[in-house]
Amino acid sequence: MSNFIIYHNPRCSKSRQTLQLLEDNGITPDIILYLDKPPTEMEIKTLLATLGIPARALLRRGEDAYKDNQLNNPDLSDGYLVAMMAVHPKLIERPIVVKDGAAIIGRPPENVLTLI
């Protein structure tokens, strides 16, 4: 079993590049296709705590769900934003790589080198 996990979207070039970078370094991560099996609110909260960022920092602002749900409103709570990410997983920035209680967003993909 790998001690690396990647929250991966194979249609995303940055996600594919991050996965390739891990593999090029001899790492075969556990792959979570988070669009097929969206993380729960609790899983998102755990990811946020591991990343050390607020919910708003994990949002993809260019997604239709961001605009349609007016998530640019600064008065929205982290709890509400987490709930929206659980319902609309496309809102979650990608890829996220987790290893041994540490996590990083692979944008740019080279960010994951800090976990290796």
KOLNUZA-994287 format. One line per 2 residues: number of its first residue (from 1); for each residue x, y, z of N, C-alpha, C. Coordinates in pm, 1 decimal, decimal comma, m for minus. Example, Ala and Ser with C-alpha at 12.3 -4.5 7.8 and 13.67 -1.06 7.14 Angstrom:
1) 1319,0:m569,0:780,0:1230,0:m450,0:780,0:1320,0:m330,0:780,0  1285,0:m225,0:708,0:1367,0:m106,0:714,0:1290,0:3,0:787,0;
END
This chain:
1) 85,1:m118,5:0,0:0,0:0,0:0,0:89,3:124,2:0,0  52,3:221,4:m80,5:126,8:346,2:m90,1:96,0:436,0:29,2;
3) 193,0:517,8:67,4:162,2:616,8:170,1:133,7:752,5:106,0  121,0:754,6:m25,8:80,3:873,5:m99,1:m61,7:853,9:m150,4;
5) m139,5:961,1:m143,8:m274,9:962,1:m200,0:m283,4:1084,6:m289,8  m345,0:1068,0:m405,5:m370,3:1182,4:m493,0:m520,0:1189,7:m521,8;
7) m576,8:1307,0:m496,9:m714,6:1335,9:m536,8:m701,8:1384,9:m680,2  m745,5:1302,1:m772,3:m708,2:1314,3:m913,1:m828,5:1331,0:m1003,6;
9) m811,0:1415,9:m1103,8:m906,5:1429,7:m1213,4:m828,1:1403,3:m1340,9  m846,1:1287,5:m1404,0:m766,0:1254,2:m1521,8:m787,3:1346,5:m1640,5;
11) m893,1:1427,1:m1639,7:m915,9:1522,5:m1748,8:m838,2:1652,6:m1728,4  m775,2:1669,5:m1613,0:m702,7:1792,0:m1579,9:m553,8:1773,5:m1609,5;
13) m498,3:1861,8:m1689,8:m356,6:1848,2:m1726,2:m264,9:1859,6:m1604,6  m293,3:1948,9:m1511,7:m209,0:1963,1:m1392,0:m216,3:1838,2:m1305,2;
15) m333,3:1777,8:m1298,5:m349,3:1655,3:m1221,9:m271,0:1541,9:m1287,5  m279,4:1531,1:m1420,0:m203,4:1428,1:m1492,2:m53,4:1450,6:m1475,7;
17) m9,4:1576,6:m1483,9:133,0:1607,5:m1468,3:182,0:1574,5:m1327,8  100,0:1601,9:m1228,7:137,2:1571,8:m1090,3:149,0:1421,8:m1069,5;
19) 53,5:1345,8:m1120,4:59,5:1200,8:m1110,1:185,0:1148,8:m1180,0  214,5:1201,0:m1297,8:333,1:1158,0:m1372,0:460,6:1190,5:m1294,4;
21) 465,3:1306,2:m1231,9:581,7:1345,8:m1152,3:602,8:1248,7:m1035,8  494,5:1211,2:m969,2:505,2:1112,5:m862,2:558,9:980,0:m916,5;
23) 501,1:934,8:m1027,3:543,1:807,7:m1085,3:688,0:813,4:m1132,0  729,5:927,3:m1187,7:868,7:944,1:m1231,2:966,1:935,3:m1114,2;
25) 916,2:960,0:m993,6:997,9:951,2:m872,6:977,8:817,5:m800,5  923,0:719,3:m871,8:907,9:585,7:m817,6:792,3:568,2:m720,9;
27) 698,5:662,0:m723,2:585,2:659,1:m630,7:459,7:616,8:m706,5  392,0:516,9:m654,5:263,5:474,5:m708,5:158,8:510,5:m603,1;
29) 97,7:628,0:m618,4:1,9:671,7:m515,4:m130,7:598,4:m525,5  m202,5:597,0:m414,3:m342,3:557,0:m418,8:m416,5:671,4:m486,5;
31) m497,5:639,7:m583,9:m566,2:741,1:m663,3:m712,6:746,8:m622,5  m755,3:865,6:m585,3:m896,1:888,9:m555,8:m952,6:975,4:m668,1;
33) m1043,6:918,4:m744,4:m1111,7:992,6:m850,8:m1228,3:1066,3:m785,9  m1197,2:1183,8:m732,5:m1291,6:1253,5:m644,8:m1416,9:1303,1:m715,7;
35) m1415,6:1310,4:m847,5:m1538,4:1348,4:m918,7:m1634,3:1229,0:m926,8  m1578,6:1108,0:m929,4:m1661,2:986,9:m933,3:m1713,8:950,7:m795,0;
37) m1632,2:973,0:m694,0:m1671,6:944,0:m555,3:m1634,9:1067,2:m471,4  m1723,2:1165,5:m468,0:m1692,7:1291,0:m398,6:m1662,7:1270,5:m250,6;
39) m1566,0:1345,8:m199,3:m1537,7:1338,2:m55,6:m1654,2:1394,1:25,6  m1669,9:1340,4:143,8:m1773,2:1390,0:235,2:m1729,2:1524,2:293,1;
41) m1821,7:1590,2:359,3:m1787,2:1715,9:426,6:m1674,8:1692,7:527,4  m1681,4:1582,0:602,0:m1577,7:1552,6:700,9:m1442,5:1530,7:633,2;
43) m1442,4:1460,2:520,6:m1316,5:1438,1:447,8:m1259,7:1570,4:395,9  m1345,2:1658,2:348,3:m1299,0:1788,9:300,1:m1241,9:1869,4:415,9;
45) m1308,3:1866,9:530,6:m1257,9:1938,8:648,1:m1122,0:1884,2:690,3  m1105,3:1754,2:684,1:m976,5:1693,1:717,7:m869,1:1736,3:618,7;
47) m903,1:1738,0:489,3:m807,7:1784,9:388,2:m768,4:1930,0:413,7  m866,1:2013,7:444,4:m837,9:2155,0:471,1:m744,5:2170,0:590,8;
49) m769,7:2093,3:695,7:m683,9:2100,3:814,7:m542,9:2052,7:781,3  m533,0:1948,2:701,9:m402,1:1895,5:663,9:m328,3:1993,9:573,5;
51) m402,0:2057,3:482,8:m341,8:2159,3:396,1:m309,2:2287,4:472,5  m383,0:2311,4:580,4:m363,0:2432,8:658,7:m418,4:2556,9:591,1;
53) m530,1:2539,8:520,5:m591,4:2651,6:448,8:m739,9:2660,0:481,5  m799,4:2779,2:464,1:m944,3:2791,2:481,1:m1016,8:2734,8:358,3;
55) m1143,5:2708,0:374,0:m1223,5:2649,4:266,1:m1217,5:2732,1:138,3  m1223,7:2862,1:151,2:m1225,5:2948,9:32,5:m1100,5:2928,3:m54,5;
57) m987,7:2895,4:8,0:m862,4:2877,6:m66,1:m861,6:2749,2:m149,0  m955,9:2660,2:m125,0:m963,3:2534,2:m198,9:m1064,6:2540,7:m313,7;
59) m1132,9:2653,4:m326,6:m1236,5:2667,3:m429,9:m1177,7:2702,5:m565,4  m1231,4:2638,8:m667,6:m1199,7:2673,6:m806,5:m1301,3:2779,4:m849,5;
61) m1254,0:2900,9:m862,5:m1342,7:3014,8:m888,8:m1398,2:3020,6:m1031,1  m1338,1:2946,7:m1123,2:m1384,1:2949,8:m1261,4:m1496,7:2853,2:m1292,7;
63) m1534,2:2771,7:m1196,7:m1639,0:2671,7:m1220,6:m1778,1:2735,8:m1220,2  m1866,5:2680,0:m1301,8:m2004,5:2730,2:m1308,5:m2071,3:2725,9:m1171,3;
65) m2047,1:2619,4:m1095,8:m2109,9:2607,0:m962,9:m2066,5:2719,9:m870,3  m1947,0:2772,3:m889,4:m1899,6:2885,0:m808,8:m1984,9:3009,0:m838,5;
67) m2003,1:3033,7:m966,9:m2080,9:3151,1:m1008,9:m2230,3:3132,2:m979,7  m2282,1:3014,6:m1015,6:m2425,7:2988,2:m999,5:m2470,5:2997,9:m853,4;
69) m2382,2:2962,6:m761,8:m2415,7:2963,2:m619,3:m2361,7:3085,1:m545,7  m2311,9:3181,4:m623,3:m2263,1:3309,9:m569,4:m2165,4:3288,6:m453,6;
71) m2068,8:3199,5:m476,0:m1973,0:3166,5:m371,3:m1866,6:3274,7:m351,8  m1873,1:3378,4:m433,2:m1783,0:3492,4:m413,8:m1825,2:3579,3:m295,3;
73) m1940,4:3552,9:m237,4:m1990,1:3628,7:m122,9:m1897,6:3604,3:m3,2  m1827,7:3707,8:45,1:m1732,3:3688,8:154,6:m1797,8:3653,5:288,2;
75) m1929,2:3668,5:297,6:m1998,9:3638,5:422,7:m2031,3:3489,9:438,5  m2006,3:3410,5:335,7:m2035,9:3267,5:344,3:m1936,1:3200,0:438,0;
77) m1985,3:3113,2:523,4:m1899,8:3045,6:621,7:m1819,4:2933,0:556,8  m1711,3:2894,1:623,2:m1634,1:2779,2:577,2:m1722,8:2654,7:572,3;
79) m1810,5:2638,8:670,2:m1899,9:2524,5:673,0:m1987,4:2517,4:549,4  m2039,6:2632,7:507,8:m2123,6:2637,5:388,4:m2040,9:2604,0:264,4;
81) m1919,7:2660,2:256,4:m1833,5:2634,7:140,3:m1795,2:2486,9:132,8  m1766,9:2426,6:245,8:m1735,4:2283,8:250,2:m1855,6:2203,0:201,8;
83) m1974,1:2238,2:247,7:m2095,8:2168,6:204,7:m2113,7:2180,1:53,7  m2085,2:2296,2:m1,4:m2097,5:2315,4:m146,0:m1994,8:2230,8:m221,2;
85) m1873,4:2218,9:m167,9:m1771,6:2135,2:m232,7:m1812,4:1987,9:m229,1  m1878,2:1945,6:m122,6:m1923,4:1807,0:m113,3:m2032,6:1778,6:m216,5;
87) m2117,8:1876,5:m242,8:m2226,0:1860,8:m340,5:m2174,4:1880,1:m483,8  m2078,8:1971,7:m500,0:m2022,8:2005,5:m631,9:m1871,6:1983,7:m627,5;
89) m1823,3:1859,3:m638,7:m1680,3:1834,0:m623,4:m1591,7:1902,3:m727,8  m1650,4:1946,8:m839,9:m1570,1:2022,0:m937,4:m1515,6:2150,7:m877,1;
91) m1576,1:2196,8:m767,7:m1530,4:2318,2:m700,9:m1396,5:2299,2:m629,6  m1357,1:2175,0:m605,3:m1236,2:2146,6:m528,3:m1113,3:2161,6:m617,4;
93) m1019,9:2244,4:m572,8:m894,1:2261,5:m645,5:m823,8:2127,8:m654,7  m753,2:2107,5:m763,1:m687,1:1980,2:m786,9:m549,5:2000,7:m846,5;
95) m469,6:1899,6:m837,5:m479,3:1779,4:m756,7:m432,4:1806,9:m613,5  m477,5:1725,7:m522,2:m429,9:1731,8:m384,0:m352,7:1602,7:m359,1;
97) m231,4:1616,7:m307,2:m150,1:1499,7:m274,3:m129,9:1498,1:m123,3  m153,0:1380,9:m64,3:m141,5:1363,0:80,2:m38,3:1254,6:107,5;
99) 46,2:1279,8:206,8:144,4:1180,2:250,8:171,0:1197,9:399,6  147,5:1093,5:476,7:185,2:1090,7:618,6:143,3:1216,4:695,3;
101) 18,3:1255,0:682,7:m31,9:1368,3:759,5:5,3:1504,4:704,7  63,5:1509,7:585,8:94,5:1636,1:518,6:22,9:1634,9:383,6;
103) m8,8:1753,1:332,8:m78,0:1761,3:204,0:m34,5:1887,4:131,6  m47,9:1881,8:1,0:m15,0:1997,9:m82,6:m101,1:1993,1:m208,2;
105) m128,9:2109,8:m261,9:m200,1:2119,8:m389,5:m94,8:2120,9:m499,4  m112,2:2035,3:m597,3:m15,4:2022,1:m706,0:m31,4:2125,9:m814,7;
107) m28,9:2250,0:m777,4:m32,7:2362,9:m871,8:73,1:2461,8:m829,9  186,7:2461,2:m893,9:227,6:2374,9:m1005,0:260,0:2234,9:m955,7;
109) 268,3:2138,9:m1047,8:293,9:2000,6:m1007,9:419,1:1983,5:m922,5  518,6:2065,6:m944,1:644,0:2056,7:m868,5:625,2:2078,6:m719,7;
111) 512,2:2136,0:m679,2:484,8:2153,6:m536,2:493,6:2021,3:m461,0  456,5:1910,9:m526,6:454,7:1782,3:m456,7:594,2:1732,1:m422,7;
113) 694,9:1787,2:m482,9:831,8:1744,3:m451,7:866,2:1767,4:m306,1  798,4:1861,0:m242,5:824,0:1886,1:m98,8:778,4:1770,2:m12,5;
115) 689,8:1683,8:m64,4:641,7:1568,6:11,0:727,9:1443,9:m10,9  813,2:1450,2:m110,5:894,1:1331,1:m146,6:1019,5:1325,0:m60,3;
END
